[in-house]
Amino acid sequence: MRVDRVRKLLEANHACIRIVTHEEPEAMHVVTAAATDLGLEPWVWSAVDGLRHARLADAPAIEGTENPGAALYYIRKNITTPCCCVLLDMAQHLDDPRTLRAWRDLIEHFRAGGINSQLKGRAFVVMIDHTDKAPSLIDALSVRHMVSLPDDEEIHSILKRTLRGLNARTPIEIDLKRSELDAIVRNLRGLSRRQAEQIVAEMVTHDRKLTAADIDILIKSKRTLLQSAGTLEFVDSPRTMDEIGGLTRLKSWLKERERSFEPEAQEFGLTPPRGVLLLGVQGAGKSLSAKAIATAWKRPLMKLDPGTLYDRYVGESERRLREALRQAEAMAPVILWIDEIEKGFASAASQSTDGGLSQRMFGALLNWMQEHTAPVFLVATANNIEALPPELLRKGRFDEIFFVDLPSREARRMIFEIHLKKRKKMSDAIDLDALADASEGFSGAEIEQAVLAALHRCFSEKTPVSTECLVDAVKGSPPLSVTMAERIERLRRWADGRCVPAE
């Protein structure tokens, strides 16, 4: 959170600056520092304490200013020196017409420089809110300052400051190589300042030591924090490409581009790939394809569930999307996976019934896809092509659009082998060719379920796993390609000539 950024907004004479963040103390510190640099008297208001001087810790609050409307009226009528008035959680009070009127009068008073008033010099309002919920007029009369997540330099400072504070209470033993320290900083990316401090404390609390072994604690705690936030989720990917059957053309495409993010590639004239769209038959391996990209490029895989973004409050859904994308950028290089993207933005492709929310969300996503510079590779998967907004399929949105069809015979053979080896049931007695022939029309997910069904039967009957048992399991459950043959055929016809086969 940089003081100079807020100072530049104040120097640009924006009468009202709006900051939406959960890190209120940090934001308050930055605004106060910026105001002091410019010779502005800092004032702060909250519904609990009322209006008081921010730099004087023991300064009493102005009596009667706990009411938001009264506080805004008092500022306009009584503060005549150059000032910066910080309003905490004011936005939620602006639903009241009288409070909104008092806010508008104050903003206009400051914007006009206090014409026909006692105001001598510049004056500003800074709103620090924890939510975007506010009348639309607020955005029209204010400028938003996006609080960035800490970069590596600031994370390093947070780490040192937190350890120094903990060590002052009880000595801490630190045994780290430079590469291990860099790994800790790298894994703290994408967290807020408070979350980073919390995790650093967790790493050393149990044994008062900080070693390379604590990186596992860091990763586990980070996953817990991100999943509780409900927007981005860590997804484990296979350790090697040997655990992924088929997808030969996609694997080749990834192999060609795995070094595209290196400086040498930019010097050669290449730009890093930005993303792929994976269309295809349900259960055929689109999710596995997303994991294959993370495995091939050895990058963390983060999943964004569009359903968690939507909120009943105006503006909150868009804020959640922006926050999730900013978090992905802060953790870069990373693979960002949006599963079933058509469900999250379905209304954007038709007449909206949600007041235009889906269109705004979709527009924000498209703008980010076009403008972001951080090494975030987007993988979007979709089942229903007809529900996709046409703008998403336009050339240039994605580097490539792959069609993930049902696995070929050779791919089915590999999938059987992978799942049997994974469960330590592969043997020379298993005829993989017979299994590949018997499972024609099966998806990778259906093959896995057939293997599990066979294992359940053999375990119940106390018999060894055999080819016959596996073939019986395959024949006992008709695949999706039979029950939904017409839909799959229509999907294939659409993809022909429009998409690159992943297999």
Secondary structure as GFF3:
##gff-version 3
##sequence-region A 1 503
A	DSSP	alpha_helix	3	11	.	.	.	ID=ss1
A	DSSP	beta_strand	16	20	.	.	.	ID=ss2
A	DSSP	alpha_helix	24	37	.	.	.	ID=ss3
A	DSSP	beta_strand	41	46	.	.	.	ID=ss4
A	DSSP	beta_strand	50	53	.	.	.	ID=ss5
A	DSSP	alpha_helix	68	78	.	.	.	ID=ss6
A	DSSP	beta_strand	83	88	.	.	.	ID=ss7
A	DSSP	three_ten_helix	91	93	.	.	.	ID=ss8
A	DSSP	alpha_helix	97	111	.	.	.	ID=ss9
A	DSSP	beta_strand	123	129	.	.	.	ID=ss10
A	DSSP	alpha_helix	136	140	.	.	.	ID=ss11
A	DSSP	beta_strand	143	144	.	.	.	ID=ss12
A	DSSP	alpha_helix	152	169	.	.	.	ID=ss13
A	DSSP	beta_strand	173	175	.	.	.	ID=ss14
A	DSSP	alpha_helix	178	187	.	.	.	ID=ss15
A	DSSP	alpha_helix	193	205	.	.	.	ID=ss16
A	DSSP	beta_strand	209	211	.	.	.	ID=ss17
A	DSSP	alpha_helix	214	229	.	.	.	ID=ss18
A	DSSP	beta_strand	232	235	.	.	.	ID=ss19
A	DSSP	three_ten_helix	241	243	.	.	.	ID=ss20
A	DSSP	alpha_helix	248	257	.	.	.	ID=ss21
A	DSSP	alpha_helix	263	268	.	.	.	ID=ss22
A	DSSP	beta_strand	275	280	.	.	.	ID=ss23
A	DSSP	alpha_helix	286	297	.	.	.	ID=ss24
A	DSSP	beta_strand	301	304	.	.	.	ID=ss25
A	DSSP	three_ten_helix	306	308	.	.	.	ID=ss26
A	DSSP	alpha_helix	316	330	.	.	.	ID=ss27
A	DSSP	beta_strand	334	338	.	.	.	ID=ss28
A	DSSP	alpha_helix	341	344	.	.	.	ID=ss29
A	DSSP	three_ten_helix	346	349	.	.	.	ID=ss30
A	DSSP	alpha_helix	357	371	.	.	.	ID=ss31
A	DSSP	beta_strand	376	382	.	.	.	ID=ss32
A	DSSP	three_ten_helix	385	387	.	.	.	ID=ss33
A	DSSP	three_ten_helix	390	393	.	.	.	ID=ss34
A	DSSP	beta_strand	400	404	.	.	.	ID=ss35
A	DSSP	alpha_helix	409	422	.	.	.	ID=ss36
A	DSSP	alpha_helix	432	438	.	.	.	ID=ss37
A	DSSP	alpha_helix	444	461	.	.	.	ID=ss38
A	DSSP	alpha_helix	467	475	.	.	.	ID=ss39
A	DSSP	alpha_helix	480	483	.	.	.	ID=ss40
A	DSSP	alpha_helix	485	495	.	.	.	ID=ss41
A	DSSP	beta_strand	500	501	.	.	.	ID=ss42
###
